[in-house]
């Protein structure tokens, strides 16, 4: 049998012997994670399978130490091949991050780098664990993830530290909520939604129609060979294989509650009403070719703001917020300049 040794940066805080040593040993900080690893060895798995099972389980029972929102390194030794390999799956900064994102007026803002949306990096743990399994493991991912899933579904006794850290994070979350309720210093809107299906005469009848018709199947009669139809779906999700019969069946069966459309209509109307009460500076970025939120609806919204508004129209459609959109880099650069005071 190929012998593999793997070391993953998961700190062990306690040690206990679950059973006699049988050519494999496991040490983790939590009994559930240890048992998860041992069960992989019992199923014929190797050290990689055991390490990944323990890591995913720790993401459930000890997320503040080894959560899937983080990352890590792995060192794997293949005794048969007498070779070592290293996998770096540490977190990385988001694409739109910039050097001074934790500063205001040249000074560091306390907790901005530890609490809230700006403190979050792009996770690498789940991808790293699965890549380890693919390259060096023997068991399939559903088998290796089963103990973690079971712990999440059935529950487990939490430790005093788990309870304490959870309270601390809850308090931090409430601080963010309270801060969000305070009047913002600046506001950034990208293709702001104000009107459902602009120009469609049926929209005003939604409040009445929702009482009669419960749901719609908008794509039931879609012609997936029509270039115009394909363009619409590709704009929504470029990864869709519209030639796949399974995908076509799934799309035709999509059901949209009429009540959801009516709620969207109300949301758009609400945005127009609330705009009159916004007095802080506002940056609005709008795509020239946006058909979902046409530029004329955004200009109408801009006229309603009470404070100073900067409207910038850039090349692009409603997918402007996608990182792979040609104008995305321009949009995020404008936002970065605006929030740091570099854009009037």
N, C-alpha and C positions, 0 to 999 in steps of 0.2 A: 504494500500500500504506500502511495506517495506520502511522505511526511512533510508537513508544512507547519512552520511556526509563524504566528502573526502577532504583532504587537500593535494595538490601537490605543491612542491616548485617551483612555477612560480610567480615571483615578480610582483606586480601591481604598475605601475608608475602613472597611471591616473585613475580617477573615473568619471563616468557619468551615469545617469539613462536613459536607453533606453526606459523604459516603467514602469508603476506602478508595485509594488511588488505583486506577486501572488504565495506565498508559495515557492519561489525559487529565489535566488539572485546570480548574477554572477559579478565578478570583475576581469578584466584582464588589461593588459597594452595596448591593441589594440582593436578598435571597431569590426574588423572582427573576432577576437577570441571570443569576448564577444557574438557577434551574433551567432557564431557557437555553443557556449554552450547553449544559449537560445533556439536555434532551436532543440537541443536534448531534452530539457525539454518539448517543444511543441509537440514532437513526442512521449511523454510518457516515455522518458528516466529518469534515476535517476542522482544523483550528480556525480557518476563515469563517466557515459556517457558524461555529460556536461564538466567535467574536462578534460577528454581525448580529446574530440573534440576541446576544447580551446587550449590544449597543442600542438596538431598536427597543428592547424591553426597558432599558434605562431611560429612553426618551419618554416613556409612559410613567414610570414610577419615580424617576428623578430628573425631570426635565430641566431643572435649574442647573444641573451639572453636565448633562449629556443629551440635550434636546435635539430633535431633528432640525431645529432652526439654526443650529450652529454648523460646525465643520470639524476637521481634524487632519491627522496624518496617519498613515499605516505603513508599517515595515513588515514585509513578508519574506520569510526565508524558506526556500524550497530545498530540502535536504537531498532529495534525489538528484536534482540538477546542480546542487551546490551553488545556488545563485540567490541573490537578494534583490528585491524590488521595492520601490517606495512610491506611495500614492499620496499626493497632496490634494486634499479636498477642503482646505480652509475656506472660510467665507471671503467674498470679495465685495468691494464697494459697488453700489449701484452705478449704472452708466452715467446718470445725471448728477452724481456727487461732484462737489467742487471743493477746493481747498479751504475756503472761508465759510463753509456752511454752518459751522458751530459758533460763528462770531456775529456780534452785532455792534456796530460802531467801533470795530476794531478790538472788542473785548469778548472773551469766552462767555457764553451763556451757560450757567450751571445746569447740569442734568440734560442738556439738549443732546448730548452724545450718548446718554444712557437710557433715557426715557422717551417714548413717543416714536412717531414714524421715521424721523430722521436718524434715529439711533440704530435702525435695522439694516444689517448687511444682507447680501444675497446668500442664502444658505447653501452649504455644500455637502452636508452630512448624508442626506438620503441618497443623493447621486453617488457619493463616494462609497457608501456601504454596498449599494447595488453593483457598482463597478467592481468592487472587491469580489463579490459573489460571482459575477460573470467571468472574471479572469482567473480566480483561484479556488472558488468554492466547488462543492460537489452536489449540493442540494438546490432545489428550485426556490425562488423567492417566496412563494406562498407558504412553503414549509418553514422557512427561516423566520418569516414575519408572524407566523401563527401565535407564538407565545405572547408577543407584544399586543397583538390584536385581542387575544383572550383577556389579558390584564386590563385593557382599556374597556372592554365590554362588561366584564364581570365586576370590576372594581378591586380595590386592595386597601389595606390599612396604610394610612399615611403616617409618616414620621413627624415628630415635633418640628424638625427643620423644614419639612415640606409645608406644614401648616404656616410656619412663620414666614417663609419666603412668599407663599401665596398671598398672605395678608399684605406684605410689603408691595407686591406687584399690583394688588388690587388698589391699594392707596395711590400708587403711581398712576394707575389708569384713571382713577377719579380725578386726580390733579389735571390730567390731560383733558378730561371731559369738561371740568370747570373752566379750564383755560379756553377751550373751544367755544364755550358759551359767552365769553367776554367779547366785546367788539374787536374785530381784527384790525391790525394796523394797515394791512394791505390785503387785497383779494385778487386771486388769479383765476380766470375762467377760460376753459378751452372749449370752443364750439358749444356754448351754453344752450341747453334745451329749453325752449319756451313754448313750442307749439307742436302738437302731434299731427303728423302727416299734413304739412302745410298745403293748403289749396284743395284738400279732399272734402267734398261737400257732405260726406257721411259723418264726419267727426262730431258736429253739433248734436247728432241724434244718438250718440253713444249712451247717455244717461237713460234714455227710453229703451234702446236696443238691448242693453245688458239685462233688463228685466225679462226679456223674451228669449234671447239667444244666450246660452251659457258659455259656449266656446266656439272658436273658429279653427279651421284647418287651412291656414293661409297658403300652404304649398301643396295642397292635395292634388291640384291639376297642373303643377309646374312642368314645363317642357325643358328638361335638362339639356336638350340639344340646341336650344335657342341661345345664341351668343349674348343677348341682352340679359337673359335669366342667369346664365353662367357668371356674367360680370357682377351681378348683384350678390350672388352667393360667395364668389371669390373675394369680394370686398368685405363680407362679414367674416369669412374664415378661409384664407388662402390655402390652408392645408387640406380642405375637403376634396375628396376624390369624387367628383360628380359623375364619373363614368362607372363607379362601383354600384351595382344594383342594390346592395345592402344599404349604402348611404342614401340612395334615392328613396327606398322604402321608408327609412327612418325619417327623412325630411318630410315626406308626404304625410307622415303620421303625426307630425308636430302639432300640438293642440295649444291654442292660446286663449285663455279665459278672456271674455269680453270685459269683465270687471277690471282686469289688469290694464287693458287699453284705456278704460275710462279713468283709472287712477293716474295713468301717465298724463292724460289730458289735464287733470286737475293740478298735477305737479307743475306743468308748464305755465298754467294760468297763475299759480301761486308765485312762481319766479318773477313774473311781471309785476305783481302787487308788491312783493318784498323789495324789489329793486329801488323803489322810492324811498325806502328807509335806510339804504346803504350809503353812508357818508364818507367812508374811508376811500383812499385811492384804489382804483380797480384797473387791472390789465386784462383785456379780452383778446384772445388769439382765435382767429377764424380762418378756415380754409376757403379759398376762392371757389373750389368745385364741390363743396359739401352739399349733397342732395338730401341728407338726413336732417341736418340743421342748416337750411339755406342762409346765406349771408344776410339777406334782407330781414330775416327774423331776428338775427343777432343785432343788427343796426337798430331795430326797433327797441330791443332791450336796453342798449347802450343809452338811448335817449332818455330812459326813465331813471337812471342812476342820479342820486342827489349830489354825489361827490365828483371828484376829478376822475375821468375815465380815459384810458389809452386803448384804442382799438387798433390792432395790427392784423391785417389780412395777409396770409401767406399762401403760396402754392400748395394745393393738396385738398383731399376730400375729408370725410369724417373719420378716417383711420389715422388722423394726424397724431394721435397720442401713442400709436404703436412705435416701438423703438426702431423697427426696420423701415419706417416710412421715410421717404426722401427728405421731408421737411421737419422730421422729428428733432434732429440736432439743432436746427435753427430755433424751433419752438422752445426747447429746453434751455438754450443759451439765452433767449429773451427772458425766460422766467428767472434764471439765475441772476441776470443783470437787474431785473426788477426787484427781487426780494432783498438784494444787497444795496439797493438805492442807486444803482448805476443807470437806471432807465427811468426817465421822467414819466 
